[in-house]
Amino acid sequence: MSLPTPSAVTVRESSGLPGEVVERLVDVFAEHLADSEGGMAFSVHRAGRPLLQLHGGTADRTSGRPWTADTMAVLFSGTKGLTATLAALLVDRGRLDPEAPVVEYWPEFSAAGKGQVRVHHLLDHTVGLPYVDPDPAGPAQSLDNRLMAERLAAQPTLWEPGTKVAYHASTYGYLLAEVLHRVSGRSVGALLRTELAELYGLDLHLGLAEEEEPRVAPVFRAEGYRISTFLQDDPERRAIVDRMYGSSLTAEEPPFNSRAHHAAELAAGGGIATADAMAHLYSLLIAADAPILGRETLARATRTWSEGSDAINDRPVRFGLGFELDDPIGTYGPVRPAFGHTGAGGGLHGAWPEQDLAFSFLTNEMRSEDVDRRVKDLLAVLAETA
């Protein structure tokens, strides 16, 4: 089918989606792009193959470089889905048990009464270690996975693990990077490269090589950008939020565009990829031939392990073993079941398993969750195929 191409939007389409749905997706994408100061991409895959790839706008506002099919951006917490996939791989191979005490893999973690903490408490955001104490002394320390893990191992939890759920924005990465290293003997970035990126030809990076820097779209915040928008008028919990994020998202000169940040292997928020690579990954996870994970392992990783109102942020949440799951506020559109992971500022990557559809929305313009309609509108149209 030949489609008219709206100004500034590049469309690559394969058969598999109804023509009227494709046309509406293109129109919705173009409308949001016209209201953007940056660029964005939306990709839909089935069975490891692209059905629709849209991209457009500006990747770099300083140079005017356009967003192309090869443009990458920081995934922020979309990275957690990659880390969850790596953990599931080790579970699938019998090397990691979600029900086992963390100390079986990381003996030092037993300090401060944490000997009975289970691996799944780290993955499902119920462990009660939402920030590092003491706070990192500058960006260099916050980029050091092993140092941050050492500090977390010495800390007591804020609550009995498993009794509350609260999003562990950064510490999820430090904790899981250490567990994966203890189990595999390799860093989380090396695991991603060898077990996913190279093996399946995916343009995914955790510890970006310097020669790839020209392809990265610098991220910027839209005017009025805010974090934790569900939390209202609670100074005590807002102070916890500030400790959780530090200045990573709100500083005058945030670190996420720095070479040091891109090179670090931050397993909670430092991944860099194209939208097409993320959609491809999730389509392989749900593919009938199960090339990445066994069916039972995926089902275990994407069943509900924790849910409720976030004890810190007041946001409704539902987690599997590191993956976000469809929730009461429709984060993954109107189709259930769904799983994946969102990223700060508007990115979203995931799948609708029963429809055999995987998708990724990636942007360099960060918008607050309570006002951002971009991916919500795209998924609402895509759901018409379900």
C-alpha positions in Angstrom: 0.0 0.0 0.0 1.3 3.5 -0.8 0.7 6.1 1.9 0.9 9.8 1.6 3.8 10.9 3.8 3.0 13.8 6.2 5.5 16.6 6.3 8.6 15.6 8.4 7.4 12.0 9.0 9.1 9.1 7.4 7.0 6.0 7.0 8.2 2.4 6.5 5.3 0.0 6.3 5.1 -3.8 5.8 1.9 -5.8 5.5 0.2 -7.0 8.6 -1.8 -4.0 9.9 -5.1 -2.8 8.4 -4.5 0.1 6.0 -6.9 2.4 7.8 -5.1 1.8 11.1 -1.8 2.6 9.5 -3.1 5.8 8.1 -4.5 6.8 11.5 -1.3 6.0 13.2 0.6 8.1 10.7 -1.8 11.0 11.2 -1.6 10.8 15.1 2.2 10.6 14.9 2.3 13.6 12.6 0.0 15.7 14.8 2.2 15.1 17.9 5.3 15.7 15.9 4.0 19.1 14.7 3.6 20.0 18.4 7.1 18.9 19.3 10.4 20.8 19.4 12.4 17.6 19.1 12.1 14.2 17.4 10.5 10.8 18.0 10.0 7.3 16.6 7.3 4.7 16.8 7.9 1.1 15.8 5.5 -1.9 15.7 6.8 -5.5 15.2 5.3 -8.9 15.0 7.2 -12.2 15.1 10.5 -10.4 15.0 9.6 -8.4 11.8 8.6 -4.7 11.5 5.0 -3.9 10.6 5.3 -0.1 10.9 8.2 2.2 11.5 7.6 6.0 11.9 10.2 8.6 12.7 10.6 12.4 12.3 11.5 15.7 13.7 14.9 16.9 15.1 17.4 14.7 16.8 19.7 17.6 17.8 18.3 21.0 18.2 21.7 22.6 18.2 22.8 21.3 14.8 19.4 20.7 13.3 20.3 17.1 12.7 17.1 15.2 11.7 15.8 12.1 13.4 16.5 9.1 11.2 15.8 5.4 11.3 19.3 5.0 13.0 18.8 7.6 15.6 19.2 6.4 19.2 18.3 8.0 22.5 18.7 7.3 26.2 15.9 4.9 27.3 15.9 6.0 30.9 13.8 3.4 32.8 13.1 1.6 29.6 16.5 0.1 30.4 14.8 -1.8 33.3 13.0 -4.0 30.7 16.4 -5.0 29.3 17.8 -5.8 32.7 14.6 -7.8 33.5 15.2 -9.8 30.3 18.8 -10.6 31.3 17.6 -11.8 34.7 15.0 -14.0 33.0 17.6 -15.5 30.8 19.6 -16.6 33.8 16.4 -17.9 35.4 15.7 -19.8 32.2 19.1 -21.4 32.4 18.7 -22.5 36.0 21.4 -20.1 37.2 19.2 -17.6 39.1 16.2 -18.4 41.3 13.8 -15.5 42.0 12.7 -17.2 45.2 16.2 -17.7 46.6 17.7 -15.4 49.2 19.9 -12.7 47.7 22.7 -13.8 50.0 23.1 -17.1 48.1 24.6 -15.0 45.2 25.8 -11.9 47.1 26.8 -12.8 50.7 27.6 -9.3 51.7 24.0 -8.3 51.2 23.1 -10.0 54.5 24.2 -6.9 56.5 21.7 -4.9 58.4 19.2 -7.8 58.8 18.7 -8.4 55.0 19.5 -12.2 55.1 16.0 -13.2 54.2 15.5 -10.8 51.3 14.6 -12.7 48.1 15.8 -12.0 44.6 12.3 -11.3 43.5 12.1 -8.4 46.1 14.8 -6.6 44.1 13.0 -7.3 40.8 9.4 -6.4 41.9 10.3 -3.2 43.7 9.3 -4.4 47.2 12.8 -4.6 48.8 12.6 -1.2 50.5 15.9 0.3 49.3 14.7 3.2 47.2 17.9 5.3 47.6 21.6 4.9 48.4 22.8 6.0 51.8 25.0 8.0 51.9 24.1 9.9 48.8 26.6 9.7 46.0 29.2 12.4 46.2 28.8 13.7 42.6 28.1 12.1 39.2 31.2 9.9 39.2 30.1 8.0 42.2 26.5 7.6 40.9 27.9 6.0 37.7 29.8 3.4 39.7 27.6 0.3 39.9 29.9 -1.7 42.3 30.3 1.2 44.7 26.6 1.9 44.9 25.9 -1.8 45.3 28.4 -2.0 48.2 26.6 0.9 49.9 23.2 -0.7 49.4 24.4 -4.0 50.8 25.3 -2.3 54.0 21.9 -0.5 54.4 18.8 -1.6 56.3 15.6 -1.6 54.4 12.9 1.1 55.0 10.2 -1.6 55.4 9.9 -5.4 55.6 10.6 -6.6 52.1 7.5 -7.7 50.3 5.1 -5.7 52.5 5.1 -2.5 50.3 5.7 -1.7 46.7 7.5 1.4 45.7 9.4 2.2 42.5 13.2 1.9 42.9 14.1 4.3 40.2 17.9 4.0 40.3 18.7 1.4 43.0 16.9 -1.3 40.9 19.8 -1.0 38.5 22.6 -1.1 41.1 21.1 -4.1 42.9 20.4 -6.1 39.7 23.7 -5.3 38.1 25.5 -6.7 41.1 23.3 -9.9 41.2 23.8 -10.5 37.5 27.6 -10.0 37.9 27.8 -12.4 40.8 25.8 -15.0 38.9 27.4 -14.7 35.5 30.8 -13.3 36.2 30.2 -10.6 33.6 29.0 -7.0 33.8 25.4 -6.1 32.9 26.6 -4.3 29.8 28.7 -7.3 28.6 25.7 -9.6 29.2 23.4 -7.3 27.1 25.9 -7.2 24.3 26.6 -10.9 24.0 23.3 -12.4 25.0 20.9 -10.0 23.2 22.5 -7.3 21.0 25.0 -9.4 19.1 23.1 -12.6 19.2 19.9 -11.2 17.7 21.2 -8.2 15.8 19.6 -5.6 18.1 20.8 -2.0 18.2 20.9 -2.0 22.0 23.7 -0.6 24.2 24.5 -0.5 27.9 27.9 1.1 27.9 27.9 2.9 24.6 31.0 2.8 22.5 32.4 6.3 21.8 32.1 5.8 18.0 28.3 5.5 18.3 27.9 8.9 20.0 27.0 10.8 16.8 23.8 8.7 16.4 22.5 9.7 19.9 19.8 12.3 20.1 20.5 14.7 23.0 17.5 14.7 25.4 15.9 17.9 26.6 13.0 18.7 29.0 9.8 20.4 27.8 8.9 23.5 29.6 7.4 22.7 33.0 8.7 19.1 33.1 8.0 17.5 36.5 8.6 14.1 38.0 6.4 12.0 40.3 3.2 13.8 39.2 0.9 11.5 41.2 2.5 12.7 44.5 0.8 15.8 46.0 1.6 17.9 49.0 3.7 15.4 51.0 7.0 17.0 51.9 8.3 13.9 53.6 7.8 11.6 50.6 8.8 14.3 48.2 12.2 14.4 50.0 12.5 10.6 49.4 11.7 11.2 45.7 14.5 13.8 45.6 16.9 11.3 47.2 15.8 8.6 44.7 16.5 10.7 41.6 19.1 13.0 43.0 19.7 15.6 40.2 19.5 13.0 37.4 16.3 14.4 35.9 15.9 17.8 37.3 19.4 19.4 37.5 20.1 22.6 35.5 22.6 20.6 33.6 21.4 17.0 33.8 23.9 14.3 33.3 22.1 12.1 30.8 23.6 13.7 27.7 27.2 13.3 29.0 29.7 10.9 27.5 30.3 9.5 31.0 26.6 8.7 31.4 26.4 7.0 28.0 29.5 4.9 28.7 28.4 3.8 32.1 26.4 0.5 32.4 23.5 1.9 34.4 21.0 -1.0 34.5 18.1 1.2 35.7 18.3 4.1 33.3 21.4 4.2 31.1 20.4 2.0 28.1 20.6 3.5 24.6 18.8 2.1 21.6 16.6 2.8 18.6 12.9 2.4 18.8 13.0 -0.3 16.2 15.5 -2.4 18.3 13.2 -2.2 21.3 10.1 -3.2 19.4 12.2 -6.1 17.8 13.3 -7.3 21.2 9.8 -7.4 22.7 8.5 -9.2 19.6 11.2 -11.9 20.0 10.2 -12.3 23.7 6.6 -13.1 22.7 7.3 -14.9 19.4 5.7 -18.4 19.1 9.1 -20.0 18.5 10.4 -18.5 21.8 13.9 -17.7 20.6 14.9 -15.7 23.7 13.0 -17.2 26.7 11.1 -20.4 27.3 7.3 -19.9 27.5 7.2 -20.9 31.2 10.0 -18.5 32.1 8.3 -15.6 30.3 5.0 -16.4 31.9 6.6 -16.5 35.3 8.4 -13.2 34.7 5.3 -11.4 33.5 2.8 -12.6 36.1 1.9 -10.3 39.0 4.6 -10.3 41.7 3.6 -6.9 43.3 0.9 -4.3 42.8 -0.9 -1.5 44.5 -0.4 2.2 45.1 3.2 3.1 45.2 4.1 3.8 48.8 6.3 6.7 47.9 4.8 8.1 44.7 1.0 7.3 45.0 1.0 6.0 41.4 -0.9 2.8 40.7 1.8 0.1 39.8 1.9 -3.5 38.9 5.2 -5.4 38.4 6.4 -8.8 37.3 10.0 -9.8 37.7 11.4 -6.5 36.7 8.8 -5.8 33.9 6.0 -3.3 34.3 2.6 -4.9 33.7 -0.6 -3.4 32.4 -2.1 -1.2 35.2 -5.4 0.6 36.2 -4.4 3.8 34.5 -3.8 2.3 31.0 -0.1 2.8 30.7 0.1 0.1 28.0 -3.1 1.1 26.3 -6.5 -0.5 26.4 -5.2 -4.1 25.7 -4.5 -6.7 28.4 -2.3 -8.5 29.1 0.6 -6.3 28.4 4.2 -5.9 29.7 7.3 -3.9 29.1 8.7 -0.7 30.7 8.3 3.0 30.4 11.0 5.6 30.6 11.2 9.1 32.1 9.8 11.8 29.8 7.5 9.6 27.6 9.3 6.6 26.3 7.5 3.3 26.3 8.5 -0.2 25.1 6.5 -3.4 25.4 4.2 -6.0 24.0 0.6 -7.3 23.9 1.3 -11.0 23.9 -2.1 -12.3 22.9 -2.1 -10.0 19.8 1.5 -10.9 19.0 2.3 -7.2 18.8 5.3 -5.4 20.2 5.9 -1.7 20.1 8.3 1.1 21.1 8.0 4.9 21.4 11.2 6.8 21.7 11.7 10.6 22.0 14.2 13.2 23.0 11.6 15.7 24.3 10.7 14.8 27.9 7.2 15.6 29.0 5.5 15.1 32.4 3.4 12.0 32.7 0.2 13.7 33.6 0.1 15.8 30.4 1.8 13.6 27.8 -0.6 12.1 25.3 1.8 10.9 22.6 2.2 7.2 23.1 -1.3 6.9 24.7 -2.9 8.2 21.5 -0.7 5.9 19.3 -1.6 2.8 21.4 -5.3 3.6 21.4 -5.2 3.5 17.6 -3.0 0.4 17.4 -5.5 -1.4 19.8 -8.1 -1.3 17.0 -6.2 -4.2 15.5 -6.7 -6.3 18.6 
